Amino acid sequence: MIIGSTTDDEPLFQNLKFNNVDIFNSEHIFTSERLKCYKPVKAFYEGILQECDLKTDEVVFVGDSLVDDVWGPKQLGICTILVDRNNLYKKNSIQPNYVINNLLDLTVLQILKD
């Protein structure tokens, strides 16, 4: 798991700590502060891919923003999953590969893929 967030380092680390998220490896946490750009700029996603030595077909980008977490990564050919917690997503010109209602649904997608 890699975290890519449009924020500065300190607010993200505080939020993760507040929510009892164990920061297993800070090398796998990318912020706009660290990458020096913001989503949905291609350089944001390219920076993560380059630093982690990953190809676009090895990555799935999961998030709750149609522009930042779906449109941005799709510009590079990355598979996307939209987390639509309130069932507000309506099909339009920005289409994620998958739509889920919460992060627990990622487990279901993995089972279906296998």
VMD Tcl script that draws the C-alpha trace (Angstrom):
set ca {
  {0.00 0.00 0.00}
  {1.18 3.47 -0.93}
  {-0.46 6.68 0.24}
  {-0.62 9.65 -2.15}
  {-2.23 12.74 -0.66}
  {-2.68 16.35 -1.72}
  {-1.47 17.83 1.54}
  {1.68 18.77 3.40}
  {3.54 16.13 5.39}
  {2.72 17.19 8.95}
  {-1.09 17.46 8.63}
  {-1.22 14.02 7.00}
  {0.97 12.40 9.66}
  {-1.16 13.99 12.39}
  {-4.34 12.72 10.73}
  {-2.93 9.19 10.39}
  {-1.83 9.19 14.03}
  {-5.22 10.53 15.20}
  {-6.98 7.72 13.33}
  {-4.60 5.08 14.70}
  {-3.18 4.28 11.27}
  {0.19 2.64 11.73}
  {2.68 4.34 9.45}
  {4.48 1.19 8.36}
  {6.96 2.86 6.03}
  {7.16 6.59 5.47}
  {8.91 5.91 2.16}
  {5.50 4.77 0.90}
  {3.75 8.01 1.85}
  {3.72 10.70 -0.80}
  {2.39 14.20 -0.24}
  {2.16 17.22 -2.47}
  {4.83 18.77 -0.26}
  {7.20 15.90 -1.00}
  {6.34 15.66 -4.73}
  {6.20 19.46 -5.17}
  {2.93 19.29 -7.12}
  {-0.76 18.59 -6.55}
  {-3.26 16.10 -7.92}
  {-4.46 15.87 -10.68}
  {-1.18 17.00 -12.29}
  {0.43 14.01 -14.04}
  {3.74 14.64 -12.28}
  {2.09 13.72 -8.96}
  {1.34 10.16 -10.07}
  {4.50 9.87 -12.19}
  {6.60 10.79 -9.16}
  {5.06 8.00 -7.10}
  {5.48 5.46 -9.91}
  {9.10 6.46 -10.45}
  {10.09 6.45 -6.77}
  {8.43 3.05 -6.22}
  {9.71 1.62 -9.52}
  {6.19 0.69 -10.63}
  {4.49 0.59 -14.02}
  {0.98 1.92 -14.59}
  {-0.43 -1.58 -15.09}
  {0.87 -2.62 -11.65}
  {-1.07 0.05 -9.80}
  {-4.64 0.70 -8.71}
  {-5.43 4.21 -7.48}
  {-8.18 4.36 -4.85}
  {-9.80 7.59 -3.73}
  {-12.95 9.62 -3.26}
  {-12.40 12.44 -5.75}
  {-13.48 12.08 -9.38}
  {-10.90 14.59 -10.55}
  {-7.95 13.89 -8.25}
  {-8.33 10.14 -7.81}
  {-9.95 9.05 -11.07}
  {-9.35 11.55 -13.88}
  {-5.75 12.27 -12.85}
  {-4.46 8.69 -12.72}
  {-6.54 7.63 -15.75}
  {-4.54 10.16 -17.81}
  {-1.60 7.78 -17.31}
  {-3.63 4.60 -17.85}
  {-3.81 3.66 -14.16}
  {-6.77 1.56 -13.01}
  {-9.00 3.58 -10.67}
  {-11.47 2.84 -7.91}
  {-13.82 5.56 -6.72}
  {-14.91 5.37 -3.09}
  {-18.47 6.76 -3.20}
  {-19.48 6.68 0.46}
  {-22.77 8.53 -0.06}
  {-23.89 6.98 -3.37}
  {-23.61 10.31 -5.17}
  {-21.68 9.14 -8.23}
  {-23.51 9.52 -11.51}
  {-21.94 8.30 -14.74}
  {-20.43 11.14 -16.71}
  {-17.34 11.81 -18.79}
  {-15.09 10.77 -15.88}
  {-15.55 7.05 -15.35}
  {-13.65 5.01 -12.78}
  {-12.89 1.37 -13.45}
  {-14.80 0.45 -10.29}
  {-17.05 2.20 -7.79}
  {-17.22 1.03 -4.19}
  {-19.03 2.40 -1.13}
  {-16.29 1.90 1.45}
  {-12.75 0.63 1.70}
  {-13.92 -2.76 2.97}
  {-15.32 -3.35 -0.51}
  {-11.74 -3.59 -1.80}
  {-11.67 -7.10 -0.33}
  {-14.68 -8.07 -2.42}
  {-13.02 -6.77 -5.59}
  {-9.93 -8.84 -4.86}
  {-12.03 -11.98 -4.38}
  {-13.88 -11.34 -7.64}
  {-10.59 -10.80 -9.46}
  {-9.19 -14.12 -8.21}
}
mol new
graphics top color blue
foreach p $ca { graphics top sphere $p radius 0.5 }
foreach p [lrange $ca 0 end-1] q [lrange $ca 1 end] { graphics top cylinder $p $q radius 0.2 }
display resetview
